[in-house]
Amino acid sequence: MLSFLTRRLIVALLVAATVMTLAFVLTRLSGDLATSIAGANATQADIEVIRKAYGLDRPVLTQFFDWVGRALTGDLGNSYFFQTRVSTLIAERMPVTLTLGITGLLIALFVSIPLGILAAVREGTGFDRAVQMVALLGQAMPSFWLGLLLMITFGLQLGWLPISGTGSWENFVMPGVVLAFSAIPALTRLTRAGMIQAMGSDYIRTARAKGLSRASILLKHALRNAAIPVVAIAAVQLGFMLGGSIVIEQVFALHGVGFLAWESIAKNDFPVVQAVVLVLAVIYVALTMVADLMNAVLDPRLRV
Amino acid sequence: MSALLEVEQLEVGFGSRTSAVRGTSLTVERGETHCLVGESGCGKSVTALAVMNLLARGGYRRARRMSFQGEDLLKLNDRGMARLRGNAMAMIFQEPMTSLNPAYTVGSQMTEVLRRHKGSSQRVATDRAADLLARVGITAPGLRLGQFPHQLSGGLRQRVMIAMALMCDPQLLIADEPTTALDVTVQAQILRLLAELQRDLGLGMLLITHDLGIVARVATRVSVMYAGEVVESAATAQLFSDPKHPYTQGLLRCVPVPGKQRQDEPLGSIPGTVPRIGPGFEGCGFRERCSFADASCAQTVPHQTAAPGHDYLCRLAP
């Protein structure tokens, strides 16, 4: 178990290091930063001043190691636009994004796992086909469009839910549903496939031969094994939701990290962009590790 | 008193094209070992699964009569069957490597049977599981209870399966080729164990095998299956000394007997394979491989009795 953890941790660190490098390189590939920060009407002298002030005149490698060194101590630099520390900015916005992502994941799990189990139990029936059809439609539907549809129906016409802001839990219902919708198809299909495979296995025949109840056969013996890939994908989906909420936060005017990223890209606030990419990547890597750990809990064969 | 298990005219099919079992009848008495023999695909396992009502999806069963301890199995619903399974009738499968759930410990899988059927506490169930593991020859049962299936060898897993089947003191144990997947030394141990348990606990056993050596050692009674039918059934000694059906005779010729075989006489074999038989098939299923077959074998085959308790399905005179 310990060597399993160590191996996972090493891989996670390597991924994080790669992402840091990519985040740094990509922001610099978008052109001369000093020029774009200075704006269209700036003189060459202005640009040189900015270049010096932000340390952009130093060699790229020096800039990189300086940034990495500071990031490791938790200092992600200062925002050019907001005039505050980037870490403060992200810490302020993170709760909104996390609430949204976790709401989305919970809704997705509560819908897709029962749906997947039912579809598997009724494999080949009309119900099963209907579930697969809906899953297909869900996968094909762009999230901003679904978001707008929900807003028009439940926000404007029925007036049940607020259409923007972060004031109360009600603000998170519609965006949560929209995010969940993007994860439901994959999770439902995975649950269904896993359950069908498990139900046809020898150990389920044994469970039936033991006279166990249907609930125990389905939920204890089959689901436990079917859940292993679902957990892995659910963690990845949460990562997508946190990163992908950039669109939904726009649509519902939720001032989370996704909104921040969009603002910073528009304003060439590259320390913020770099930091958001880094933070999301680290969260993503951490989630994958959590998924691995949960898989090891579910599947004893992985605990080697 | 009625027999432990009585099956009359069992038919099992999958879809509308394949009939796997065609009118099989068999009886298992208390305290006896009834061996069901025959080559692969002749319907032995399917017969056992039909009795337990564990047929795979798409399989159906019909029978004139199927009773267990006088209770009509055909009238029981899923819940009623579940009450018997693992409790009064237990089954061991051919695949010890995959028959245990990889996600739960041996102890958890064993104790849930007793808790389900007898409502025992976890402690009582754990004690019983440890006792049974010791009974089937597993050393350090306490350690094994906490282990997962992947930590055990095939032989150990099959012992666990046997111990698990015995948790509720079943009256009937159905063992479907319990030693096929194991190596020879382990095979012998498992068989000796089953024979011992059967004698000590007085349970009725339906043992499915294709190994006549096993049959000779443990069976009280033998039924030979061919193409979904029991073609001959007799007490073990009777069947080995006086086989009536050409298929049984062929099977016995396929077994080498040390010292009895002459150098120049080749070991017997039966040419061909088991035919695939659909609904509406008439006549003897063995006729295409049988050296005694003639035109009349394509008609309905008579049931004949060679001696009391020795029945066979062939037109040949006793």
Interface residues (C-beta under 8 A of the other chain):
Chain A: G200 S201 D202 Y203 R205 T206 A207 R208 A209 K210 G211 L212 S213 R214 S216 H221 R224 N225 L298 D299 P300 R301
Chain B: M52 L54 A56 R57 D78 M81 A82 R83 L84 R85 G86 N87 A90 M91 F93 E95 T98 S99 L100 N101 P102 A103 Y104 T105 E112 V113 R116 H117 F148 H150 M161 M164
